[in-house]
Amino acid sequence: MSTLVNPLDERARAPQSPAPRLDSLEGKRLALLDISKPGGKAFLDRLEQILKERYGVAEVVRETKPTYTKPAPGALLERLAFVDGVIEALAD
């Protein structure tokens, strides 16, 4: 007999509001977070180019998680605290 396991986290959580949207990308400092899956770096390389050329992003900070299987370490999150926004690469 097989056992079906639900992969969803079913813990009850207090409702949260989403982070506020940026009014524009122009002049902003963005972080691109590579989660260490294949293809992520190539995707983010191109995205960085587009963000600067088309949207006037002033600075792009690049960070990489040690592994995609676990949440980002606290020290990595602290390094991203000064940016205006973060884009995470979920590529394969």
N, C-alpha and C positions, 0 to 999 in steps of 0.2 A: 504494500500500500504506500502511495506517495503522500508526502506532506507539502502543502502549499504554504510558502512563507511570503508575507507581504513586505516588500522592501521599503515601504513608506514609513516615515517617522510619524507616528500617530499621537505623540504627546500633545496635550493641550497647551496652547501658547496664547498669551495676551495679544490682542490685535495691535498691529503696528502700522503707522503710516509709512508710505514709501519715501525714500530720500527725495528732496526737492529737485526738480529738473533745472538744468542750467538754462539761462535765458539765451545763451549763445556759446559757441565754442571759441570764437575769436578772442585771442589774447589769453586764453586759459592755459593752465598747467594740468595736463592729464597724465595718468599712469596707465600703462599697458601691462597687464599681469598675465604672464604665460604660466599655465598650470602644469607644464611639463608633459604634455601629450604630443605625439608626433604631428607635425604640421603647424603647430602653434607659432613658432618663431617666424616662419615664412609668412603666415597670415598677418602677424603683428608688424612685420617689416613693411608690408604693403599698406596696411592701415595707417601706420605712422606717417608714411609719405602722403597719403590722401588727406589726413587730418591737417597737416601743415600746409599743403598746397591749396586745397579747396576751402578749408574752413578756418584758416588763420590761427591754428593752435600755436601758442607761443613756445611751449616746452613740452616734451614728452619724456617721462621717466619710465624706464623699463625695469621690471622686477620679474623674478621667476620663482614659483613655488618649488620646494624640494621634490614634491610628489603630488600627483593629482588625486591620490587616494585619501588624503587627509586635509583638514582645513589649513589655511595659511598660518604659519607661526606668528605669535604676537609681535616679535621683533620686525617681521616683514610688514605687518599691518601698521606698526608705528612709523616705518619709513614712508608709508603712503599717506600719513595724516595731513601733510601740508598741501596736497594736490586738490584741484577743484573737482576732479572726477576720476573714476577708475573704469577701464574697460578690460574685461577678463576674456581671454581666448579659450574657447572650448572647441578645439580642432582635433582632427584625427587624420 
